[in-house]
Structures are given as structure tokens and as C-alpha cells.
Amino acid sequence: MTNFPWHKHYPASVDQEVNYEAYSSIVDLFDESVKKFGGSVAFECMGKTMTFAELDALSIQFANYLTHVLKLEKGSRVAIQMPNILQYPVAMFGALRAGMVVVNTNPLYTPSEMKHQFNDSGADVIVIVENFASNLEKIRSEIQVKHIITTELGDLLGVLKGFIVNVVVKHLKKMVPAFSLPGSVSFKSTLSKGASFSFKPAKMSLSDPAFLQYTGGTTGVSKGAELTHGNIVANMQQISAWMKPKLKESEEIVITALPLYHIFALTVNCLAMLKIGAHNVLITNPRDMKAFIGDLAKKKFTVMTGVNTLFNGLLNQEAFKALDFSALKIAVGGGMAVQKVTAEKWKAVTGVPLAEGYGLTETSPVASCNPIDGTERIGTIGVPLPNTEIMIADDAGIPLPIGERGEIYIKGPQVMKGYWNRPEETANVMQGDWFKSGDIGVMDEDGFVKIVDRKKEMILVSGFNVYPNEVEDAVASCPGVLEVGVIGMPDPKSTEKVVAYVVKKEDAVSAEKIIQHCKNSLTNYKVPKEVYFTDELPKSNVGKILRRKIKEAHMEKMGIKPE
């Protein structure tokens, strides 16, 4: 076993290596959890609970429908397009049980984005919540999908509550645009039909694909990362080992506000927590802060994950600050850089550190995390997880000395098989067993890594590299600033100039105040030359601020043609 500098900073009870071949598949691990925790609550949504045993039975019914009624074969792709509702784990585990591949799809996708993903993946069936079915209707004739299964938000909430939720959503809130999808069937009917067959488990191995998880498309067209059962099982084992110092079986209540169709919540919240028998509280609409905080107030929650914008949003709500955090053990931030001001405020309000982690869709996703035993280092993404190596390399892939900035390379059993049907794209990001992240980072002598920024979002000012994360940190610490996104724009004097878009928390804050504030902590070429105010910033499905969209809108506003 190789000793790396970061191993000495592992908490005492965390092993340097895990057995990532302890299970033959995700389903094997799921079956073990059902046996151990059958009567315990696995998921809860809108006050309705589902035990491990109930999830087991319903997922078998759905698997039976796919194999016996639709006659789909092992390896068929099943697209799931829904928010955090109880139908999601049923459909997901049902598809995996049947030996099929889950294609997670963002419900907020436009019809053209849906069309690309369904056609690129070769999806055979789609399970979609009715709220977004009208978008599917628009592209029905342009996709090859054979079977459509629709579900209403309240379908698994019980007879009375389900009926009320469905009526309110459809008729009072008018959140279900009219649609026509001839030949589609209801999710509830698939379960009742599947119940009449006896279940025959599909034979699976760790090398079989489990998910086609599409990247956010920040660098051109969205690509499907092919994640195997082995990739996901390895990451579940790594995450479970990392959380071991704090978490106990059957005792944890996990708040899942990030969408399960996103790889962060999928692996960390849904799957890794399943292994320890955790009670997962699904938040269907975290943007409704009042209802979200109301849900938090009802639970003695012990684990919470999120992104910087989610934590920042909560910390700006007085009702959140008044909650009881006595049971909270772990808070983990990822998906985007956690700003120092947010991490410090979180610890002051909750008493619990906000441990930043790091990963990508292509790494299933977690590659590194801060220790959760109180030895975290704010401003870093922690150290590599067990069985994981991180290297900082130059443009030629040559390792750089400690303390030098370069591209983050990742090696471990959680690294994807490749991009679906895109061998050239796969070759571009792989160097042997190493995955090239596209992120710029620096590692210290202890193995802690600091993300500098995305390679492609670096700003070049008069020959100097400026990293948006650093500027955003400075702007975010200015009193009166709620959110910020920083971009680089062409400038005849200095190649590019730094431009900041800000959402105000207080009217008194001005562009001049922000620029002056930044001059206290940033060298002159890093200070924003222009500050614009906006009501909101464009964000991804998990709340990650999209600099690319800010830049596109700014160029349009200024009449600048794209390169």
C-alpha cells in the first residue's frame, strides 16, 4: 500500500483503502440494506414516508413491468425526468434491478435539450412527471423512445394526500400545462401490472453500466458519462468510510434539497446514506424557502448537503437562523466553490463546520473532501478519498511540484468508463488511468487541494491570470452583497477585463463600494473594472452560478458578437 502525504490527515477511524469490490452491484448493496433496515424509513416526501421494505417491493413491481410487460432487455436505457419525489427512488432502483441503465434527466430542460439527451442515450422508455410532459409532446415525433410513463406529483403520497396534492398542483396552481401523449401509461398502473409477475433478478457485474449521467454542457454539447456499478459502489464505499467518524447506522436523518437526478445528491444522499440505513427527507422545491425551512423545523436532521448558493440563501433567512441545530453532525458543500464568508457564517449559525468536497460527474462524483472531525481547512476541497489519487500537472501532463498551480488529475475506481459513444472525447480527458478535470488547482505539502478555477474560465489581464473564484470571494465578503458571478470580457488595453454581476442584499451597496472593498484584498489587475447589478443570476439545476450564461447575456447587452 502506497503512503501519500494526505493519509496522515485522515481521521483515525477512516481507512486508507476500502474494499470497493465488496458488492457485485448497486442492487447487491441495496438488497443488503433492505435486509438490515427493512422496517425503517428510507425516504420521506411531503410528510409521507416509505420504508426500505416498501421501496424494495415497489421497485420490484416496476422492474417486473419493464422486463415482463415492455419486454426490455438488460442494458436498455430508462430515462427518468422528475424532481425529488418518492417515485424517483422507485423508478431508479426498479430500472437497476432489471439490469437496465438509468438516464437521469433534468425536468427543467428545454425540449431541444431533452431531444439531445434522449436521442444521444438511445433511451427506450421515459418516466416523466406530468408537469413537464408538454415539453415531451413537442419533440415526440423527433425522438426514438418507444414507451412513455407519466406520473403525477402526488401519486405515492397516499390516497387522500395524493389526491389533494394532485388537484392543487393541476387546478389551483396550474403547474401542469395541457399535453397529449397517445400511448403513454400511468406510473401507478405500471406498479399494479408489475405486481402480478414473479421477480427474477438480473445477473449483474461491477463492469455493467448503471447510469448515463449527462454533464452540464459547460463545454459545448452535453455528454453522457458512462458510470458502471463498480464506479458507483466504489464511491459509495469511499463516502461511507469518510463519514464513519460521525455517522451511525439507522440513526441519521438526511436533508436532500439538491435534486436526485444530479450526481452529487444521487451518490452522496441517495446511495451512500442508504448503506447506513439513513432516513432521507426529499425536498421537492427548495426554492420555496418558507416551506423548505418549515420542513427543516419538523426534523432533528443530522446531515445536510448543498451548494454555496443554497447555504447562502438559507443563511439570509431569519427563520433558518432560529432552527434547532443540536442534532446536526455533518454539512457538506460541493458542486461549486464554497465561499469563505458562507463557510464562516454557516459555522457561526449552526455550530457545525461546512466541509467542502470536490468531484465531477465523470468521477461518480466525489474525489476529495475535507475531514469531518473538525480538522477541515476552509478554502480547500480537502484531501483525496480512500483509493483515490490527485495529481497537479502541467499542460503536457507532467506532475508539478508542491505549491504550483496546474490542472487537477484524478485516479481511482470511481473514474468513469468513458463518454457514451464518444471515444474521441474520452481520449481527450484520459491520460492512462488519470482523468483530466479541466480545473486548475494547487496542492500543499499535506495533500490538501485548493481549487483555483475552471481552466476555461480563467481571465487573462495584461498577461496575468485572474481566477473568477478569487474575485467572487472578495466581492461576496462586501457588506450588502447576496450573490456574485465574475466573468472576463475583451479589452483593447489589457486583453481582458474583470466584470462582476451582483445581486444586492441591501440597496445601499454600490459599484464604487464594491470596487473599493476589493482593492483592500486584491491586487489591482484582479479588481473588477465594471460592476453590474441584477435581480438574479443564471444557475444550473443545483444552483451553481453559470458564468457562461452571464457572459452570453452581457455580450448581447453590449452588442458584442460571440467569437
C-alpha positions as CSV (number, residue, x, y, z in Angstrom):
1,M,0.0,0.0,0.0
2,T,1.4,3.4,-1.0
3,N,1.5,6.1,1.6
4,F,0.6,9.5,0.4
5,P,1.1,12.8,2.3
6,W,-2.7,13.2,2.8
7,H,-3.1,9.9,4.6
8,K,-1.7,11.3,7.8
9,H,-4.6,13.8,7.9
10,Y,-7.3,11.1,7.7
11,P,-9.4,10.9,10.8
12,A,-8.2,8.0,13.0
13,S,-11.2,5.8,12.2
14,V,-11.0,6.3,8.4
15,D,-9.2,3.5,6.5
16,Q,-6.7,4.5,3.8
17,E,-8.2,1.9,1.5
18,V,-11.7,0.5,1.1
19,N,-13.0,-2.8,-0.4
20,Y,-14.7,-1.4,-3.5
21,E,-15.4,-4.9,-4.7
22,A,-17.3,-5.9,-1.6
23,Y,-20.6,-5.9,-3.6
24,S,-21.4,-7.3,-7.0
25,S,-23.6,-4.3,-8.0
26,I,-25.5,-1.4,-6.6
27,V,-28.5,-3.7,-6.3
28,D,-26.5,-6.1,-4.2
29,L,-25.8,-3.3,-1.7
30,F,-29.4,-2.2,-1.9
31,D,-30.6,-5.7,-1.1
32,E,-28.3,-5.8,2.0
33,S,-29.8,-2.5,3.2
34,V,-33.3,-3.9,2.8
35,K,-32.4,-6.9,4.9
36,K,-30.8,-4.8,7.6
37,F,-33.2,-1.9,7.8
38,G,-36.5,-3.2,6.3
39,G,-38.9,-1.6,8.7
40,S,-37.0,1.7,8.9
41,V,-37.9,4.8,6.9
42,A,-35.8,5.1,3.7
43,F,-37.4,8.1,2.1
44,E,-39.9,10.8,3.1
45,C,-41.5,13.4,0.9
46,M,-44.2,16.0,1.9
47,G,-44.7,14.1,5.2
48,K,-45.3,10.7,3.6
49,T,-42.7,8.0,4.5
50,M,-41.5,4.9,2.6
51,T,-39.7,2.1,4.4
52,F,-36.9,0.1,2.9
53,A,-39.2,-2.9,2.6
54,E,-41.8,-0.8,0.8
55,L,-39.2,0.6,-1.6
56,D,-38.0,-2.9,-2.2
57,A,-41.5,-4.2,-3.1
58,L,-42.4,-1.2,-5.3
59,S,-39.0,-1.3,-7.1
60,I,-39.6,-5.0,-7.9
61,Q,-43.0,-4.2,-9.3
62,F,-41.5,-1.6,-11.6
63,A,-38.7,-3.9,-12.6
64,N,-41.2,-6.6,-13.5
65,Y,-43.1,-4.1,-15.7
66,L,-40.0,-3.2,-17.6
67,T,-39.0,-6.8,-18.2
68,H,-42.3,-8.7,-18.5
69,V,-44.7,-6.1,-19.9
70,L,-42.4,-3.9,-22.0
71,K,-40.1,-6.8,-22.7
72,L,-37.0,-4.6,-22.4
73,E,-33.6,-6.4,-22.2
74,K,-30.7,-5.9,-19.8
75,G,-28.8,-2.8,-20.8
76,S,-31.8,-0.9,-22.1
77,R,-31.8,2.8,-21.2
78,V,-34.5,4.2,-18.9
79,A,-34.8,8.0,-18.8
80,I,-36.1,9.4,-15.5
81,Q,-37.3,13.0,-15.5
82,M,-38.7,14.2,-12.2
83,P,-37.9,16.3,-9.1
84,N,-37.3,14.9,-5.7
85,I,-40.4,12.8,-5.1
86,L,-40.9,9.2,-3.9
87,Q,-41.4,7.9,-7.5
88,Y,-37.8,8.7,-8.2
89,P,-36.1,6.0,-6.0
90,V,-38.8,3.5,-7.0
91,A,-38.2,4.0,-10.7
92,M,-34.4,4.2,-10.3
93,F,-34.0,1.0,-8.2
94,G,-36.6,-0.7,-10.4
95,A,-34.6,0.0,-13.5
96,L,-31.3,-1.0,-11.9
97,R,-32.9,-4.2,-10.5
98,A,-33.9,-5.1,-14.1
99,G,-30.3,-4.7,-15.2
100,M,-31.1,-1.5,-17.1
101,V,-29.2,1.8,-17.4
102,V,-30.7,4.9,-15.8
103,V,-30.5,8.2,-17.8
104,N,-31.1,11.0,-15.3
105,T,-32.8,14.0,-17.0
106,N,-33.2,17.5,-15.6
107,P,-37.0,18.2,-15.5
108,L,-36.2,21.9,-16.3
109,Y,-34.6,21.0,-19.6
110,T,-35.9,22.7,-22.7
111,P,-37.4,20.5,-25.5
112,S,-34.2,20.7,-27.5
113,E,-32.1,19.7,-24.5
114,M,-34.4,16.7,-23.9
115,K,-34.3,15.7,-27.5
116,H,-30.5,15.7,-27.5
117,Q,-30.3,13.6,-24.3
118,F,-33.0,11.1,-25.3
119,N,-31.6,10.5,-28.8
120,D,-27.9,10.5,-27.7
121,S,-28.6,7.9,-24.9
122,G,-30.9,5.8,-27.1
123,A,-33.5,5.8,-24.3
124,D,-36.2,3.1,-24.7
125,V,-38.5,4.4,-22.1
126,I,-39.1,7.7,-20.3
127,V,-40.6,8.1,-16.8
128,I,-41.7,11.8,-16.6
129,V,-43.7,13.8,-14.1
130,E,-46.8,15.3,-15.8
131,N,-45.7,18.9,-15.0
132,F,-43.1,18.7,-17.8
133,A,-45.0,16.3,-20.2
134,S,-46.0,19.1,-22.5
135,N,-42.3,19.6,-23.4
136,L,-42.1,15.9,-24.3
137,E,-45.1,16.3,-26.6
138,K,-43.3,19.0,-28.6
139,I,-40.5,16.5,-29.5
140,R,-42.4,13.2,-29.5
141,S,-42.0,12.8,-33.3
142,E,-38.3,13.6,-33.2
143,I,-37.2,11.0,-30.6
144,Q,-36.8,7.2,-30.8
145,V,-38.3,6.5,-27.4
146,K,-40.8,3.6,-27.6
147,H,-42.5,3.9,-24.2
148,I,-43.7,6.8,-22.1
149,I,-44.7,6.5,-18.4
150,T,-46.3,9.6,-16.8
151,T,-46.7,10.3,-13.1
152,E,-48.4,13.0,-11.0
153,L,-46.6,14.6,-8.1
154,G,-48.8,13.1,-5.5
155,D,-49.0,9.5,-6.9
156,L,-47.2,7.9,-3.9
157,L,-48.4,10.2,-1.2
158,G,-51.3,8.0,-0.2
159,V,-54.9,8.2,-1.4
160,L,-56.1,11.4,0.4
161,K,-52.9,13.5,0.4
162,G,-52.0,12.3,-3.1
163,F,-55.5,13.4,-4.4
164,I,-55.2,16.8,-2.7
165,V,-51.7,17.5,-3.9
166,N,-52.6,16.5,-7.5
167,V,-55.7,18.7,-7.5
168,V,-53.8,21.7,-6.0
169,V,-50.9,21.3,-8.4
170,K,-53.0,20.8,-11.5
171,H,-56.1,23.0,-10.9
172,L,-55.2,25.7,-8.3
173,K,-51.5,26.3,-9.0
174,K,-51.9,25.4,-12.7
175,M,-48.5,23.8,-12.8
176,V,-49.4,21.1,-15.3
177,P,-49.7,22.5,-18.9
178,A,-52.1,20.5,-21.1
179,F,-50.4,17.7,-23.0
180,S,-51.3,14.8,-25.3
181,L,-49.1,11.8,-25.4
182,P,-51.0,8.9,-27.1
183,G,-50.0,5.5,-25.9
184,S,-48.5,6.7,-22.6
185,V,-49.3,4.9,-19.4
186,S,-49.5,6.0,-15.8
187,F,-46.8,5.2,-13.3
188,K,-49.3,3.7,-10.8
189,S,-50.6,1.3,-13.5
190,T,-47.1,0.0,-14.1
191,L,-46.8,-0.9,-10.5
192,S,-50.1,-2.7,-10.4
193,K,-49.3,-4.6,-13.6
194,G,-45.8,-5.5,-12.4
195,A,-47.2,-6.9,-9.1
196,S,-48.7,-9.8,-11.0
197,F,-45.4,-11.3,-12.0
198,S,-42.8,-13.2,-10.0
199,F,-39.4,-11.4,-9.9
200,K,-36.3,-12.9,-11.4
201,P,-33.2,-10.8,-10.5
202,A,-31.0,-9.8,-13.5
203,K,-27.4,-11.0,-13.4
204,M,-25.1,-8.1,-13.0
205,S,-21.4,-7.4,-12.5
206,L,-19.4,-4.3,-11.4
207,S,-18.4,-3.7,-15.1
208,D,-22.0,-3.3,-16.2
209,P,-23.2,0.3,-16.9
210,A,-25.6,1.7,-14.2
211,F,-26.1,5.4,-15.2
212,L,-25.6,7.6,-18.2
213,Q,-25.1,10.8,-16.3
214,Y,-25.0,13.8,-18.6
215,T,-22.5,16.6,-18.0
216,G,-23.8,20.1,-17.6
217,G,-22.7,21.0,-21.1
218,T,-20.4,23.9,-19.9
219,T,-18.0,23.0,-22.8
220,G,-20.3,22.5,-25.8
221,V,-22.8,19.7,-26.2
222,S,-23.8,17.7,-23.1
223,K,-22.0,14.3,-23.0
224,G,-23.2,11.1,-21.2
225,A,-20.6,9.9,-18.7
226,E,-21.0,6.1,-18.5
227,L,-20.8,5.2,-14.8
228,T,-20.7,1.5,-14.0
229,H,-22.0,-0.4,-11.0
230,G,-18.3,-0.6,-10.0
231,N,-17.8,3.2,-10.2
232,I,-20.8,3.9,-8.0
233,V,-20.2,1.1,-5.5
234,A,-16.6,2.3,-5.1
235,N,-17.8,5.9,-4.4
236,M,-20.5,4.7,-2.0
237,Q,-17.8,2.8,-0.1
238,Q,-15.4,5.7,-0.1
239,I,-18.1,8.2,1.1
240,S,-19.3,5.8,3.8
241,A,-15.7,5.3,5.1
242,W,-15.2,9.1,5.1
243,M,-18.4,9.7,7.1
244,K,-17.7,6.9,9.5
245,P,-16.3,9.0,12.4
246,K,-19.7,10.8,12.8
247,L,-22.5,8.6,11.5
248,K,-24.3,5.6,13.0
249,E,-26.5,3.1,11.3
250,S,-30.2,3.7,11.5
251,E,-29.8,7.0,13.4
252,E,-29.3,9.6,10.7
253,I,-31.8,12.0,9.1
254,V,-30.5,13.4,5.8
255,I,-31.9,16.5,4.2
256,T,-31.9,16.1,0.4
257,A,-32.6,19.5,-1.2
258,L,-30.3,19.0,-4.2
259,P,-32.1,17.1,-7.0
260,L,-31.5,13.3,-7.1
261,Y,-31.1,13.5,-10.8
262,H,-27.8,15.3,-10.1
263,I,-24.8,13.1,-9.4
264,F,-23.9,14.8,-6.1
265,A,-27.3,14.1,-4.4
266,L,-27.6,10.8,-6.3
267,T,-24.4,9.2,-4.9
268,V,-24.0,11.1,-1.6
269,N,-27.5,11.4,-0.3
270,C,-29.5,8.7,-2.1
271,L,-27.0,5.8,-2.3
272,A,-24.2,6.3,0.3
273,M,-26.7,7.1,3.0
274,L,-28.9,4.1,2.0
275,K,-25.9,1.9,3.0
276,I,-26.2,3.1,6.6
277,G,-30.0,3.0,6.8
278,A,-30.4,6.7,6.9
279,H,-33.8,8.4,6.7
280,N,-33.8,10.6,3.6
281,V,-36.0,13.7,3.6
282,L,-36.7,14.7,0.0
283,I,-37.2,18.4,-0.6
284,T,-39.2,18.8,-3.8
285,N,-38.9,22.5,-4.2
286,P,-36.0,24.1,-2.2
287,R,-36.6,27.5,-3.9
288,D,-39.7,27.8,-1.8
289,M,-37.6,28.9,1.2
290,K,-40.5,29.3,3.6
291,A,-41.8,25.7,3.0
292,F,-38.2,24.4,3.0
293,I,-37.4,25.9,6.4
294,G,-40.8,24.7,7.6
295,D,-39.7,21.1,6.7
296,L,-36.4,21.6,8.4
297,A,-38.1,22.8,11.6
298,K,-40.0,19.5,11.8
299,K,-36.9,17.3,11.8
300,K,-33.9,16.7,14.1
301,F,-31.8,16.5,11.0
302,T,-28.2,15.2,11.2
303,V,-26.8,15.5,7.7
304,M,-27.2,18.2,5.1
305,T,-25.6,18.7,1.7
306,G,-25.8,21.6,-0.7
307,V,-24.0,24.1,-2.9
308,N,-22.8,27.6,-1.9
309,T,-25.9,29.3,-3.2
310,L,-28.2,27.0,-1.2
311,F,-26.3,27.6,2.1
312,N,-26.0,31.3,1.4
313,G,-29.8,31.5,0.7
314,L,-30.7,29.8,3.9
315,L,-28.3,31.9,6.0
316,N,-30.1,35.0,4.7
317,Q,-33.4,33.8,6.2
318,E,-34.1,34.8,9.8
319,A,-36.3,31.7,10.2
320,F,-33.4,29.4,9.3
321,K,-31.1,31.0,12.0
322,A,-33.8,30.3,14.6
323,L,-33.8,26.5,13.9
324,D,-32.5,23.9,16.3
325,F,-29.2,22.6,15.0
326,S,-28.3,20.5,18.1
327,A,-28.6,17.2,16.1
328,L,-26.7,18.3,13.1
329,K,-23.4,16.4,12.7
330,I,-22.3,16.9,9.1
331,A,-22.7,19.6,6.5
332,V,-21.0,19.1,3.1
333,G,-20.7,21.6,0.3
334,G,-19.9,20.8,-3.3
335,G,-20.9,21.4,-6.9
336,M,-19.2,24.8,-6.9
337,A,-16.7,26.7,-4.8
338,V,-17.9,27.3,-1.2
339,Q,-17.1,30.9,-0.4
340,K,-15.2,31.6,2.8
341,V,-17.8,34.1,4.0
342,T,-20.5,31.4,3.6
343,A,-18.5,28.8,5.4
344,E,-17.7,31.1,8.3
345,K,-21.3,32.3,8.6
346,W,-22.6,28.7,8.4
347,K,-20.4,27.6,11.3
348,A,-21.3,30.6,13.4
349,V,-25.1,30.0,12.9
350,T,-25.2,26.1,13.1
351,G,-22.1,25.4,15.2
352,V,-21.1,22.8,12.6
353,P,-18.3,23.2,10.0
354,L,-19.2,23.3,6.4
355,A,-16.9,20.7,4.9
356,E,-16.2,21.4,1.3
357,G,-15.7,18.4,-1.1
358,Y,-14.9,18.1,-4.7
359,G,-15.9,15.9,-7.6
360,L,-17.2,15.7,-11.1
361,T,-19.9,13.8,-13.0
362,E,-17.0,11.8,-14.5
363,T,-15.8,10.7,-11.0
364,S,-19.2,9.4,-9.7
365,P,-18.7,12.2,-8.3
366,V,-16.6,12.5,-5.1
367,A,-12.8,12.7,-5.4
368,S,-11.9,14.6,-2.3
369,C,-13.4,16.0,0.8
370,N,-12.4,17.9,4.0
371,P,-12.2,15.8,7.1
372,I,-15.4,15.9,9.1
373,D,-13.7,15.6,12.5
374,G,-13.2,19.3,12.9
375,T,-9.8,19.4,11.2
376,E,-11.2,20.9,7.9
377,R,-9.3,23.7,6.2
378,I,-11.6,26.4,4.9
379,G,-10.9,27.4,1.3
380,T,-9.7,23.9,0.3
381,I,-11.5,20.9,-1.1
382,G,-9.8,18.7,1.4
383,V,-7.8,15.6,0.6
384,P,-8.3,12.7,-1.8
385,L,-10.7,10.0,-0.6
386,P,-9.5,6.4,0.1
387,N,-8.2,4.6,-3.0
388,T,-8.0,8.0,-4.8
389,E,-5.0,9.9,-6.1
390,I,-4.9,13.5,-7.1
391,M,-2.0,15.0,-9.1
392,I,-1.4,18.6,-10.2
393,A,0.0,18.5,-13.7
394,D,1.2,21.0,-16.4
395,D,-0.3,21.2,-19.9
396,A,1.8,18.2,-21.0
397,G,0.5,16.0,-18.1
398,I,3.8,16.2,-16.2
399,P,3.5,16.3,-12.4
400,L,4.2,19.7,-10.9
401,P,6.0,20.4,-7.6
402,I,4.0,21.0,-4.4
403,G,2.6,24.5,-4.3
404,E,2.5,25.1,-8.1
405,R,-0.7,25.7,-10.0
406,G,-1.8,23.2,-12.6
407,E,-4.6,21.0,-13.9
408,I,-6.1,18.6,-11.4
409,Y,-5.8,14.9,-12.5
410,I,-7.8,12.2,-10.7
411,K,-7.2,8.4,-10.5
412,G,-9.4,5.9,-8.7
413,P,-12.1,3.2,-9.0
414,Q,-14.8,5.9,-9.3
415,V,-13.5,7.3,-12.6
416,M,-16.0,6.7,-15.4
417,K,-15.7,4.1,-18.1
418,G,-15.9,6.9,-20.7
419,Y,-18.3,9.2,-22.5
420,W,-21.2,7.3,-24.1
421,N,-20.4,6.7,-27.8
422,R,-17.7,9.4,-27.8
423,P,-14.3,7.7,-27.9
424,E,-12.5,10.8,-29.1
425,E,-14.0,12.9,-26.3
426,T,-13.0,10.2,-23.8
427,A,-9.4,10.1,-25.2
428,N,-9.2,13.9,-24.7
429,V,-9.9,13.7,-21.0
430,M,-8.0,10.5,-20.1
431,Q,-4.2,10.1,-19.7
432,G,-3.8,6.4,-19.0
433,D,-5.9,5.9,-15.8
434,W,-5.8,9.6,-15.0
435,F,-8.9,11.8,-15.6
436,K,-8.1,15.4,-16.6
437,S,-10.6,17.5,-14.7
438,G,-10.3,20.8,-16.5
439,D,-10.0,22.5,-13.1
440,I,-6.9,24.4,-12.0
441,G,-5.7,23.6,-8.5
442,V,-2.8,23.6,-6.1
443,M,-1.8,21.0,-3.5
444,D,0.1,21.8,-0.3
445,E,2.6,19.6,1.4
446,D,-0.1,17.9,3.5
447,G,-2.1,16.9,0.4
448,F,-4.9,19.4,0.8
449,V,-6.0,20.8,-2.5
450,K,-7.3,24.3,-3.3
451,I,-9.4,24.8,-6.5
452,V,-8.2,27.9,-8.2
453,D,-10.8,27.8,-11.0
454,R,-12.0,26.2,-14.2
455,K,-9.3,26.2,-16.8
456,K,-11.6,27.6,-19.5
457,E,-13.0,30.4,-17.3
458,M,-9.6,31.9,-16.4
459,I,-9.4,35.6,-17.2
460,L,-6.2,37.0,-18.9
461,V,-5.4,40.6,-17.8
462,S,-2.2,42.1,-19.3
463,G,-0.5,38.7,-19.3
464,F,-1.6,37.8,-15.7
465,N,-4.0,35.0,-14.9
466,V,-7.1,36.1,-12.9
467,Y,-9.3,33.4,-11.4
468,P,-13.0,34.3,-11.0
469,N,-13.4,32.3,-7.8
470,E,-10.8,34.5,-6.0
471,V,-12.6,37.7,-7.2
472,E,-16.0,36.3,-6.3
473,D,-14.8,35.6,-2.8
474,A,-13.7,39.2,-2.4
475,V,-16.9,40.6,-3.8
476,A,-19.1,38.2,-1.7
477,S,-17.4,39.5,1.5
478,C,-18.5,43.0,0.8
479,P,-21.5,44.0,3.1
480,G,-24.7,44.2,1.2
481,V,-23.8,41.6,-1.5
482,L,-26.0,38.5,-1.7
483,E,-24.6,36.7,-4.8
484,V,-21.9,37.4,-7.4
485,G,-20.7,36.0,-10.7
486,V,-17.4,37.2,-12.3
487,I,-16.5,37.0,-16.0
488,G,-13.8,38.2,-18.3
489,M,-14.6,40.5,-21.3
490,P,-12.4,41.6,-24.2
491,D,-10.5,44.8,-23.5
492,P,-8.2,46.6,-26.0
493,K,-5.8,47.8,-23.3
494,S,-5.4,44.6,-21.3
495,T,-6.6,41.6,-23.4
496,E,-9.5,41.1,-20.9
497,K,-11.1,43.0,-18.1
498,V,-12.8,41.7,-14.9
499,V,-16.5,42.2,-14.9
500,A,-18.8,41.4,-11.9
501,Y,-22.5,40.8,-11.8
502,V,-24.0,41.3,-8.3
503,V,-27.4,40.5,-6.7
504,K,-27.9,43.0,-3.8
505,K,-28.9,42.2,-0.3
506,E,-29.0,45.9,0.7
507,D,-29.9,48.9,-1.6
508,A,-27.0,50.9,-0.1
509,V,-24.3,48.9,-1.8
510,S,-22.9,50.5,-4.9
511,A,-20.4,49.6,-7.6
512,E,-18.0,52.1,-6.1
513,K,-18.2,50.5,-2.7
514,I,-17.7,47.0,-4.1
515,I,-14.6,48.1,-6.2
516,Q,-13.1,49.9,-3.2
517,H,-13.8,46.9,-0.9
518,C,-12.0,44.6,-3.5
519,K,-9.0,46.9,-3.5
520,N,-8.4,46.0,0.1
521,S,-7.8,42.3,-0.6
522,L,-7.0,42.1,-4.4
523,T,-4.1,43.3,-6.4
524,N,-5.1,46.0,-8.9
525,Y,-5.4,43.9,-12.0
526,K,-7.8,41.5,-10.3
527,V,-10.2,44.2,-9.1
528,P,-13.4,44.4,-11.2
529,K,-13.3,47.2,-13.7
530,E,-17.1,47.1,-14.1
531,V,-19.9,46.1,-11.6
532,Y,-23.5,45.5,-12.8
533,F,-26.5,44.8,-10.6
534,T,-29.2,42.3,-11.5
535,D,-32.2,40.8,-9.8
536,E,-30.9,37.2,-10.2
537,L,-28.0,35.2,-11.7
538,P,-28.5,32.3,-14.1
539,K,-28.0,29.0,-12.2
540,S,-27.7,25.3,-13.0
541,N,-30.2,22.7,-11.8
542,V,-28.3,22.5,-8.4
543,G,-27.9,26.3,-8.0
544,K,-24.4,26.6,-9.4
545,I,-23.9,30.1,-10.9
546,L,-23.4,29.8,-14.6
547,R,-20.7,32.3,-15.7
548,R,-21.1,31.2,-19.3
549,K,-24.7,32.4,-19.3
550,I,-23.7,35.7,-17.6
551,K,-21.1,36.2,-20.3
552,E,-23.6,35.4,-23.1
553,A,-26.2,37.9,-21.7
554,H,-23.5,40.6,-21.2
555,M,-22.2,40.2,-24.7
556,E,-25.8,40.5,-26.1
557,K,-26.4,43.6,-23.9
558,M,-23.3,45.2,-25.1
559,G,-23.8,44.3,-28.7
560,I,-20.6,42.2,-28.8
561,K,-20.7,39.3,-31.3
562,P,-19.6,35.8,-30.0
563,E,-16.2,34.7,-31.1
